[in-house]
């Protein structure tokens, strides 16, 4: 399962984190990924001032606007679900 985490600290909240979460949740339903992606909130990701901070699994992302976050989500999350977890060195995926 892929995990998408959105920062809900005060700086990100003011930049639209709540709307990002609502829109991401809608996209998960629209794209049929609700059972494949866990959507979570997290307090401060310690990148305040950069935009709305979020991540796909352990990959940090920053979006300058809600619309940018949505575009990145549409591009990256379905691909992350399709690709699955990266293989561990010496192991299997």
N, C-alpha and C positions, 0 to 999 in steps of 0.2 A: 504494500500500500504506500502511495506517495503522501507525504505530509506537506501541506502549505501552511505556513505560519505568518501571521500579519502582526506587526508591532502595534500595540494599542496604548503605548506610552503617551504622555500629554502632547509632545511635539507632533508625533504622527497622527494622533487623534485630531489635532487642529488642522492638519493637512489633508484629512479625508479618510483616515483608516477605517472608520465605521462604514462609510459608503463602499469602500473597497471590499470589506468583508461581506456586506449585503450583496454586492454585485458578483463577487466570486461564488457565493453560495448559489445564486441564480444560474451562473454559468455551469456549475457542477451539475445541476439538474438538466439544463438545456443540452449539455454535451453528453449526458448519460454517464457521468463520472462520479456521481455521489457515493457509490459503493466502492470506489477505487481510490478516492482521495480524502484524507482527513484534513479538515479546515480548522485551524486553531488560532487563538490569540496569544500574544506574549507581551509582557511588559518590557520596556526599553531594550532595544537591540544595540544600544550604544553607538548609533550612527545618526544621532539627532542633527537636524539641519540639512540633511542630504535629500529629503523628500519623504515619501511614505516607504518605510522599510518593511520588507517581507522576504520570505525565502521558500524555496522548493527543496524539500528535504534539508540538506545542510548547505545549500548554495544561497548566499545572501544576494538580494536584489534590492534596488532602490528605484522608485518610480517618481518622476517629477509631478505627476498628476494622476487622478483617478483613471482617466481615459488611457494614459500610458500603462498603468498597472493592468487594466483590462486587456489591452492589446498584447502585452507580454504574457499574461496568463493564457490567453487563447493560443498563442504560439508555443509556449513552453510546457504547460501542464499536460496536455494530451500526449506530447512527445515523451515526457517523463514517465507517464503511465505505460505507454507502448514499449519503451526501452527497458523499464524495470530497473531494479537496483544494479549498480555497477558491480562487476565481479571483484571479489576480494583477491588480492595477490595470493596465488597458490591455491585458490578455491574456485568454486563455481558460482554463477550468479544466483 
